[in-house]
Amino acid sequence: MSATFEFGDSVVLVTGVGGALGSAVAEAFLDAGATVCGADLVGPDDDDFLLDEPGRVDFYEGDFTDEATVAETVDEIVETHGQLDYLANIAGTWRGGSPIDETDGETFDFLFDVNLKTMFLASKHAIPHIREQSGAIVSVSARSSLEGGEGDGIYRATKAGIRLLTETIAEENSGQLRANAVMPSVIDTPMNREMMSDADHSSWVDPADIAETFLTLCSDATSVTSGAAVPVYGEA
């Protein structure tokens, strides 16, 4: 069975649009007819920018850990396109390898800024506009956020924070917008393949498959789903 989505009259903001998952989500929304606005710290000319056809996206380069930048970007999107229906909070990264007593404060600040603060700021400034459209926010948590683990506790804490903020946004905006999160395990990305070159990549999840879950959670098919953290583990 296959599903077809239609977002022809919708505007979506994808943060981290140049990354593996961000570019996959952007392409899925584009294929479904949406107007896609993409934000990232790096531009299309950067070697790490993975979106194949950046010209299809209304691109905004900026640091989403900076509130003024986020506010300006969201305001410009709404002024240009007249609305904002959906937000895909994808900007984020992983750091780990050290136990808590050997982790420096800079790593803590970096991960909370990149993973959690970007999600908070983007959601904060997008919510009033998305409420007007009865739209949805989908953010990226992680399977590892469900429990503690060795070597990447700070990362896990940021992703647990995303789940809790998602539940809070859903509760505070019940009946006005929907907020959900997805929980990947290991995504098949170039960075993960480089970091875990000896792992069994065949069990990892293709970003395009997770992108389909983003579309589902923004569609009428999940009109009664809000405050959820959806596993997207595949076989990983």
N, C-alpha and C positions, 0 to 999 in steps of 0.2 A: 504494500500500500504506500502511495506517495501523497504528500500534502502540497497544496499550492496556496501561496499567500499573496495578498494584494494590498499594498501600502501606497497606492498611487497618489493619494492626496495628503500624505503624511510627511513630516519633517523629523528626522532623527539626528541626534548628536552622538557620535561615537568617540569616546576618549581613547587615547592610545591607538589611534587608527593606523599608525605605521607598523605596528607589531603583527605577529602571526595571527593571533586571535582577533585583534581589532580590524585588520584588513579583511579577514574572512567574514566578520559580521557586517562590515561596510558593504562588501560585495554581495552578500545575501540580501540586504535591504535594497541595494541598487537594482538587483535582479527582480525584486518584488515591486519595483516602481517607485520607491521612496526617494525623496530628496535627502541626501546624506551630507551632513556637515561633520567633518572630521577634525579632531584636535590632537596635537602631539607636540612633544618637546623638540623633536627633530623634523626637518622638512623632507619633502620628496626627493631632494638631491642627495640625501644622506645614504650611505651604503646599507644602513640597517633598516631603511624604510622599505617595507615589504608589499605595500599596496601596488598592484600591477599597473593600474590605470588611474593615477592620482587625479588626473584631469576630470574624472567623473564626479569627484567629491569637492564640495565647497570647503576648502582647507583653511584651518586656523592654526598657525604655529605659536606655541606659547607654553609657559610653565603653569600647569594646573595646581601646583602647590601654592600659588600666589593668588589670593582672593580677588585682587583688583583685575588680574588677567582673566579669571573665570567670569567675573561679573561682566566685564567688557565683551567677552566672547559671546556669552549667552544673549546679552542685549543686542549685539550686532546680528546674531542669527535671527532673532525674532523681528528686528527691524527690517532685515533683508527679505525674509520669507513669510513674515506675518504670523508665524506660529511656531511652537515646538511641541511635538506630540510624544516623542520617546527619547529616553536617555539610556545609552549603553555605557556603563562605567567599566571600562576595560583597562585603563592605565594602571600599571603595576609591575612588580618585579619580584625576584627571589634573591635572598641572601641567606647564607647559613654556613655550617661547618664547625661552629664553636659552641661549647656549653655556655649557659647564662653567665657564669662567673668569669668567663674569658671573652665575652662579647663587649665591644666598646660602645660607648654612648652614641657615637656617630652612626653606627649601624642601626641602633634603635631609632634614632631621629630620622634617618634616611628611609627606613622601611615604613614607619608610620606616616611620613610625609607622602611618599610615592603611592603607597597602597591604600591607606585609609583617609588621609586628608584630601586627596584628589577626589575620592568618592563623595566625601562629605561636602566639599565646596561645590562640586558640579551639581550634586543633588539639591543643595540649599538654593542655588540660584535658578535651577531649572524647574523646581517644584511649582512655583506660582503659575508658570506658563503651561506646564503639563496638566495641572489641575483644570485649566480652562478647556483643555481638549479631552479630558477624561482619559488621559494616556497612561503610560507605564514607564517604570524605571527597572532596568535589569542590571545587576552588578555581579562582579566575579568574586566569589569567596573561594574556598578550597576544601577538599575532602580532609586535609590535614588539620583544618581548623576545629574539627570535632573532638580532638584529643591532644594532649601534650605529646612531645616527641623529642628525641635527642638531636641537638645541633641546629635546629631552626625554630626555636620557640618564639622568637620575636616575629618572624614571618607568620607563624600560626596565629599569634595573637592579633596581628593586623587583619587577617582574614576572618577571624572570629568576630572582630569588631565590625566588619562589613556585614556579616549576618545579622548582628544585633541592630545596627543602624537600619538595615533593610526592614526588619520587623517593626522598628519604631516608625519609620516613614509610612509603612503600610497601615499601622494603627492610627497614626495622626491624620491620615488622609483617607480613611475608610470611606468608600462610596464616591470618592472624587478622583483618585488615581490608584493604580496598582503598583506595588513594588515587590520584586522578587530577586533572588540571587541564584546563580548556578554554582555548583561545587565540582570543579574538575579534579581529577587525580593528576595524571601526567599527560600533558598535551604534547602532541608531536610537533615540536617547533625546532628550528635550527639551533637555538640556544640550548634547549634540553638535550638534543642529540650530541652537541659538543661537550656538554657537561657530563653526560652519562653515555659515553660512546660504547660501553660494553653491555648496556642494558638491552632487553628484548623490546625493540621498537615496535614490533608488530602488535603489541597489546596496548599501545598508546592511542589516544583519541585524536582524530583529525579535527583541526580547528573548524573546518566547514561543517562538521556534524554538530559541534557545539553552537555554531551560528544558527543552525536550524532551530535549536532550542530557544535562542534569543527571539527569533521571529514568532515562535509558538507562544512564548510568554507575553509578547506584545499584541498578539492577535485576539480576536473574539473567541477563539477556541478555549482560551483560559480566562474568560471574563469573570469567573468567580474565584480565581487563584490570586492571592496576595499575601505577602509575608512568608512565602515559602523559600526554602533552600533546596534546590533541585539537584540531585546527583547527576553528573554527566561523566561517570567513570569509564564507561565502556567496559573493556576487559582488564583495564589497568588496576 
